[in-house]
């Protein structure tokens, strides 16, 4: 098994060499491929923790970084110093991982999506034109097999520009009850009572509808139909705002020219193929249904 030197000097079989170049979309002609140069990887970073800087350097270098994955480059891997399978909450560095995740997600040069394998994926600003070109294409794969609840939620977000589902309280947000009632008359968009309950446990209709709303939101995020932003509190409560990509771009002040859809797809496919081959990973892109990109044999 080939081992590769990581940034901290250790040798890991799951991590690509720091000198391995990856293509990104430039600010030149749409679809033009170039490499991130060394100077561009360390620009305008405020004073942060060593862990944050390590993660952000990797995100700048690749353009994409998963929150967690046992093989592909990920935030949890970089902070913990080892690959992880399953939840990282029980890891000794779980609190640190949580903090760095929040800091990375809040950085003005980072967008959070479900781009690779349906997992949380951080996308650097240099790839935002590529991301928006794919996400706003409204291709058939994006609406194929969507549930009725997801279609209803998509209709609401498209009409309003944004909407929020939550299991707690968020400033300026509409509650999950308000969102459900605004979606379809009688709150029928997220019906309650579909899941069998364990003996001795009961869940209110509102709790069940909230879970249905969360599932519908995940469907839309996995198809890149909306931008989802989740806020975590110290107690673990969370709220998620969904918005159209057009609304998101206006909110963050992004107006760069976009490449064609085919060019954008090719860019992502080339990056994920490179990562999968060099890390012996299994990255999947949502328009490549059921197919891994560049999986090593």
N, C-alpha and C positions, 0 to 999 in steps of 0.2 A: 504494500500500500504506500502510495507516494505521500510524503510529508512536506508541508509548506511552512515557511517561517511567517509567523504573525507579527503584528506591530510591536507587541511587548517582548519580542525576542524568543518566545517559546515556539516549539514546532508542533503544528496541529495538522492532522490530515484533512480537516473539514474547512480550513480557511485558505483562501487564495493568496498568492504571493503579493506583497505590497507593490511590486513593480509591474503587476499584470495590468495592462491598459484596458479600459472599457470605453466604447463609443458613446457619445451623447449628442443630443441635438444642439447645434450651435445657434448663434444669433445671426448667422449669415443666411444663405438661401434655405428655404424650407426643405427639410429632409437631408440637408448636408450633414455628413458625419465628421466628427472631430473628437479629439481626446481632451479630457480635462488636464490642463497643465498644472505644474506643481504650485505656482503662485495662486491660482484660482481656488486651490483647496483650503487655503488658510486666510481668507479675506473677511474682514469686518466681523470677527468673532469677539464678543465681549468676554470679560474674565469669567470663566466657568470652572467647574470641577474637572479634574483630570479625566474622569469617566465620561463626562459630557463631551469634552473635546475629542476624546478617542472615538466615540460613536459618531460625532458630527464629521470628523475627518473621513471616516469610512463612507458615510452617506454622500459626502461631496465627491468622493472618488468613484463610487459606483453609480450615483444618481438615484439608486433604489436601495432600500434596506428594510428587511422584514423586522417586525417587532420580536418574533420568536420563530425559530426553525432549527431542527436538529443538525442540519447540514449547510444550508445556504447562509450567507452572511446575515447576522441578526443582532439587534440591540442586546437581547438577553445573553447571547453568546459572548459579546464583547465585554459586557459589564461583569458577568459571572466568571469569565475566564474558561468556560467549558460549554460544550453543547448541552442543550436540555430538551427533553421530551416531555410533553404535557405541560401542566401549569407550573409557572415559576413562583407562585405565591409562597410556597413552602420552602423555597430555597433560602439559605442563610443571607443572601444578598437581595432577597425579595423586595424589601423596602427601598433599597438603593435603586433597583431596577425600576420600581414604580415611579420614583422621583425623576430619574433620567428620562423615562418614557414621557412623562408630563412635560418636561423641559424641551425635549426634542419636538413633540407635537405642537408646542406653543411657539416654536421659533418661526419668524416671519418668512424664512426661506424653505419651509417644509409644509407639504400637503400630506394629509393622511387619507389613505384609500384602502380598498380590499383588492389590490391589483394582482398579487401573486398568490396562487393557490387558495384564494378566498380568505387570506390572512391579512392582518393589519400590515400595511406596507407604507413606509415613509418615502415620499418622492421629493427630491431636491428641486428647487426652482428652475434649474437648467432643463429639467424635463417636463415642466408644466405645459409648454406648448404641445408636446407629444401627448401628454395625458389628456388635455382638453380636446385635442383632435379626435381621439378615440372615444372619450366619454360622451361627447356631444354629437356623435355620428348618428345615433338612433338607428343602429343597424338591427336586423332581425334577431340576432343572438341575444340582444339586450332585453327583449320582451318575450322571448320564447320561454314557455313553461312558467311564466309568472302566475302566482296565485291570484285569486280574485281580490284578496285583501291587499296584496302588493300593488295591483293595478289601481285600486281605489286610492291608496296612499300616494302613488305616483301622480295621479290626477290632482289630488289636493296640493301636493308640493308644487306641481307645474303651474297651477292656478294662482297660488299664494306666493310663490317664490321660495318660501321656506315654511317649515312646520317642525314641531318638536314633540317627541315622545319622551316620557320620563317616568322614573320610579321614585323620584324625590322632588325637591323644589329647586327651581332655577330662576334666576332673576330675569324678568322680562319675557319669560317663556310661557307659552300656553300649556296648560296641564294636559296630561294624557287624556283625561275625561273630555276636555274641550276639543282636543284634536279628534277624538273619536266621534263626538257629536257633530263636529263640523264636516266630517268626511261623508257620511251617508245618513239619511234620516233614521232615527231610532237606534243609532250606534250599531247598525247591522254590519258595518265593515269588519269589525273585530268581534264576532260572536263569542260568547262565553260557554263553558261547559263541554268542550270537546275532548279534554284530556281526562282520563280516569285518575281519580285521586287515591292516594295511599290510605289505608285504614287509619282512622284517628286523626286525619288531617283534612282540613277544609280550606278552600281558597275562595275568596269573594269573586263575584263576577267581574269587578273592576280589575282585580289582580290577574284574572285569566285574560281579560281583554288587553291589559297592558303587555302581557307576554305575547299575545297574538300580534300586537302592534310592533313589538320589538322584532319578531320573526319577519314580519313584512318589511321592516326597515332593513334587516340584513339581506333580504332578497334583492332589494334595490341597490344596496351598496355593492353586493357581489357582482351585479351586472353593470356597475359603474354608471347607473342611471342618476344617482344623486351623490352629493358630497355629504358625508355624515361626520359630525363632530361630537365626540363624547367628552363630558366633563366629569371628573372623579372628585369626590370629596374625601376628606381624611377618614370619614366613617365608612366609606365604601359605596355610598349612594351615588347614583350617576344619572345624567340626563343627556339625551342625544338630540341635537338639532340636525334636521335634514334640509338641504337646500339644493336648488338647481345649480348646475355648474356655472351657468350664466350669472346667477345671483352671487355665487362664491367669487367668481372672477372680478365682478364689480366691487364686492366688499373688500377684497384684498388689493384692489388697484392693479389688476393684471390685464394688459391689453395687447400683448405681443401677437405677432402674426403666427398663425398655426400652419403646420405642415399638412399635407393631405393625409387622409385616413390610412391609406396603404403605406405611406412613408412612416407614419407614427407607429403602426403595428410592426413594421419591419424593424424599427429602432428597438422597441421593447423585446421583440423576439430575439434579436441579436444579443442584447444584454443578458436576458434570462438564459439563453442557450449557453453563453460564455460562463455565467455563474454556475449553472447546473453541471456543466462538463468539468469545470475545474474544482468544484466542491463535491462532486459525486452526489449532487442533489437531484431534486425532482420538482422543479418549478413549473407551475401551470398558469397559463393566461386564460382569462374567461372566454375569449372567442375561440380558443382551441379546446373545445369541449371534449373531456375525457382523454386528452393527450398531454403528456409531459413534454416540456421543451428541453431538448438537449440532454436527456437523461443518459448517464454513462451506462454502457453495457457491461 
